[in-house]
Amino acid sequence: MDPDRATGRWKQVKGILKEAWGVLTDDDRYVTNGLRDQLDGTVQQRFGRAKDKARKDVDDWIKNQPL
């Protein structure tokens, strides 16, 4: 397993923990940040992208979504 994929998996786990903490404390910022970390981590793990590239890919995808 290459380092980018391992880092992506860790970011997913960290996002799950942040989301759970946000639910526990009723803090929407933690929930949102946790979900974002999970999405970044999934892209990083699935496609073997570097952290910055995965974040940019997600940002670009979000910008192209209709509101």
MDAnalysis code that builds the backbone (N, CA, C; Angstrom):
import MDAnalysis as mda
import numpy as np

u = mda.Universe.empty(201, n_residues=67, atom_resindex=np.repeat(np.arange(67), 3), trajectory=True)
u.add_TopologyAttr("name", ["N", "CA", "C"] * 67)
u.add_TopologyAttr("resid", np.arange(1, 68))
u.add_TopologyAttr("resname", ["MET", "ASP", "PRO", "ASP", "ARG", "ALA", "THR", "GLY", "ARG", "TRP", "LYS", "GLN", "VAL", "LYS", "GLY", "ILE", "LEU", "LYS", "GLU", "ALA", "TRP", "GLY", "VAL", "LEU", "THR", "ASP", "ASP", "ASP", "ARG", "TYR", "VAL", "THR", "ASN", "GLY", "LEU", "ARG", "ASP", "GLN", "LEU", "ASP", "GLY", "THR", "VAL", "GLN", "GLN", "ARG", "PHE", "GLY", "ARG", "ALA", "LYS", "ASP", "LYS", "ALA", "ARG", "LYS", "ASP", "VAL", "ASP", "ASP", "TRP", "ILE", "LYS", "ASN", "GLN", "PRO", "LEU"])
u.atoms.positions = np.array([
    [0.858, -1.179, 0.000],
    [0.000, 0.000, 0.000],
    [0.899, 1.235, 0.000],
    [0.639, 2.139, -0.944],
    [1.473, 3.331, -1.003],
    [1.073, 4.326, 0.090],
    [1.971, 5.235, 0.410],
    [1.721, 6.162, 1.525],
    [0.484, 7.047, 1.344],
    [0.175, 7.449, 0.108],
    [-0.998, 8.301, -0.108],
    [-2.287, 7.563, 0.223],
    [-2.343, 6.292, -0.098],
    [-3.539, 5.505, 0.218],
    [-3.671, 5.298, 1.724],
    [-2.549, 5.036, 2.399],
    [-2.589, 4.870, 3.857],
    [-2.982, 6.174, 4.537],
    [-2.460, 7.279, 4.050],
    [-2.811, 8.578, 4.601],
    [-4.285, 8.871, 4.370],
    [-4.789, 8.483, 3.208],
    [-6.204, 8.675, 2.915],
    [-7.087, 7.896, 3.876],
    [-6.691, 6.670, 4.183],
    [-7.487, 5.862, 5.124],
    [-7.462, 6.497, 6.510],
    [-6.300, 6.987, 6.934],
    [-6.208, 7.636, 8.235],
    [-7.107, 8.878, 8.266],
    [-7.124, 9.631, 7.170],
    [-7.957, 10.829, 7.119],
    [-9.444, 10.461, 7.221],
    [-9.832, 9.337, 6.640],
    [-11.216, 8.880, 6.758],
    [-11.549, 8.576, 8.218],
    [-10.660, 7.873, 8.903],
    [-10.885, 7.527, 10.308],
    [-10.972, 8.790, 11.155],
    [-10.065, 9.726, 10.904],
    [-10.072, 10.991, 11.630],
    [-11.383, 11.742, 11.384],
    [-11.874, 11.691, 10.153],
    [-13.141, 12.344, 9.833],
    [-14.317, 11.709, 10.549],
    [-14.298, 10.387, 10.661],
    [-15.365, 9.685, 11.386],
    [-15.364, 10.104, 12.850],
    [-14.184, 10.219, 13.430],
    [-14.086, 10.640, 14.834],
    [-14.557, 12.086, 15.015],
    [-14.175, 12.974, 14.094],
    [-14.626, 14.363, 14.178],
    [-16.143, 14.447, 14.063],
    [-16.694, 13.691, 13.128],
    [-18.137, 13.703, 12.942],
    [-18.845, 13.206, 14.202],
    [-18.342, 12.127, 14.779],
    [-18.947, 11.579, 16.000],
    [-18.869, 12.581, 17.146],
    [-17.738, 13.268, 17.273],
    [-17.593, 14.276, 18.322],
    [-18.588, 15.417, 18.097],
    [-18.766, 15.814, 16.845],
    [-19.724, 16.871, 16.540],
    [-21.147, 16.474, 16.884],
    [-21.499, 15.225, 16.620],
    [-22.836, 14.746, 16.968],
    [-22.988, 14.715, 18.488],
    [-21.962, 14.235, 19.171],
    [-22.003, 14.131, 20.625],
    [-22.133, 15.497, 21.293],
    [-21.418, 16.485, 20.779],
    [-21.422, 17.822, 21.375],
    [-22.424, 18.764, 20.712],
    [-23.143, 18.259, 19.716],
    [-24.117, 19.057, 18.968],
    [-23.438, 20.269, 18.316],
    [-22.268, 20.037, 17.737],
    [-21.498, 21.087, 17.068],
    [-21.449, 20.775, 15.571],
    [-22.207, 21.518, 14.797],
    [-22.310, 21.259, 13.362],
    [-20.989, 21.450, 12.627],
    [-20.135, 22.314, 13.143],
    [-18.843, 22.515, 12.480],
    [-18.013, 21.246, 12.488],
    [-17.993, 20.548, 13.615],
    [-17.246, 19.299, 13.686],
    [-17.848, 18.244, 12.766],
    [-19.164, 18.197, 12.713],
    [-19.824, 17.229, 11.836],
    [-19.439, 17.509, 10.387],
    [-19.536, 18.766, 9.970],
    [-19.216, 19.145, 8.596],
    [-17.748, 18.907, 8.286],
    [-16.863, 19.325, 9.189],
    [-15.434, 19.108, 8.968],
    [-15.102, 17.617, 8.914],
    [-15.766, 16.840, 9.740],
    [-15.539, 15.396, 9.730],
    [-15.969, 14.765, 8.421],
    [-17.126, 15.194, 7.914],
    [-17.594, 14.672, 6.633],
    [-16.655, 15.070, 5.498],
    [-16.157, 16.301, 5.564],
    [-15.209, 16.763, 4.536],
    [-13.917, 15.965, 4.590],
    [-13.409, 15.718, 5.795],
    [-12.203, 14.903, 5.934],
    [-12.422, 13.501, 5.386],
    [-13.605, 12.943, 5.629],
    [-13.900, 11.612, 5.109],
    [-13.904, 11.613, 3.584],
    [-14.493, 12.644, 2.988],
    [-14.536, 12.731, 1.532],
    [-13.133, 12.900, 0.957],
    [-12.334, 13.789, 1.534],
    [-10.946, 13.965, 1.086],
    [-10.173, 12.657, 1.212],
    [-10.347, 11.985, 2.340],
    [-9.637, 10.735, 2.574],
    [-10.045, 9.644, 1.610],
    [-11.328, 9.594, 1.271],
    [-11.803, 8.596, 0.322],
    [-11.192, 8.816, -1.052],
    [-11.173, 10.071, -1.500],
    [-10.558, 10.390, -2.792],
    [-9.074, 10.040, -2.757],
    [-8.410, 10.404, -1.677],
    [-6.986, 10.141, -1.557],
    [-6.706, 8.638, -1.550],
    [-7.503, 7.876, -0.820],
    [-7.288, 6.435, -0.738],
    [-7.655, 5.739, -2.047],
    [-8.797, 6.069, -2.582],
    [-9.303, 5.369, -3.761],
    [-8.428, 5.600, -4.981],
    [-7.965, 6.841, -5.167],
    [-7.233, 7.172, -6.374],
    [-5.733, 7.344, -6.152],
    [-5.270, 7.179, -4.908],
    [-3.842, 7.283, -4.623],
    [-3.291, 8.674, -4.864],
    [-4.090, 9.670, -4.605],
    [-3.671, 11.055, -4.830],
    [-2.949, 11.607, -3.600],
    [-2.115, 12.602, -3.842],
    [-1.491, 13.321, -2.738],
    [-2.570, 14.139, -2.037],
    [-2.317, 14.509, -0.786],
    [-3.306, 15.215, 0.022],
    [-3.802, 16.486, -0.657],
    [-2.886, 17.290, -1.156],
    [-3.270, 18.558, -1.787],
    [-4.070, 18.327, -3.061],
    [-3.702, 17.333, -3.828],
    [-4.421, 17.031, -5.069],
    [-5.826, 16.510, -4.757],
    [-5.949, 15.676, -3.737],
    [-7.266, 15.154, -3.355],
    [-8.172, 16.297, -2.910],
    [-7.644, 17.221, -2.109],
    [-8.439, 18.350, -1.636],
    [-8.869, 19.227, -2.800],
    [-7.965, 19.465, -3.752],
    [-8.298, 20.275, -4.925],
    [-9.364, 19.581, -5.769],
    [-9.254, 18.271, -5.937],
    [-10.265, 17.530, -6.701],
    [-11.643, 17.671, -6.063],
    [-11.702, 17.553, -4.746],
    [-12.982, 17.681, -4.042],
    [-13.506, 19.112, -4.150],
    [-12.626, 20.096, -3.976],
    [-13.049, 21.497, -4.111],
    [-13.627, 21.764, -5.497],
    [-12.947, 21.264, -6.534],
    [-13.438, 21.459, -7.900],
    [-14.791, 20.791, -8.097],
    [-14.953, 19.597, -7.555],
    [-16.222, 18.876, -7.687],
    [-17.348, 19.644, -6.994],
    [-17.066, 20.160, -5.797],
    [-18.082, 20.913, -5.050],
    [-18.496, 22.171, -5.801],
    [-17.518, 22.876, -6.387],
    [-17.823, 24.102, -7.123],
    [-18.699, 23.838, -8.346],
    [-18.601, 22.656, -8.913],
    [-19.365, 22.336, -10.121],
    [-20.745, 21.762, -9.839],
    [-21.126, 21.638, -8.566],
    [-22.434, 21.107, -8.220],
    [-23.474, 22.218, -8.260],
    [-24.646, 21.922, -8.843],
    [-25.701, 22.945, -8.860],
    [-26.272, 23.155, -7.451],
    [-26.635, 24.367, -7.158],
    [-27.189, 24.669, -5.847],
    [-28.663, 24.625, -5.841],
])
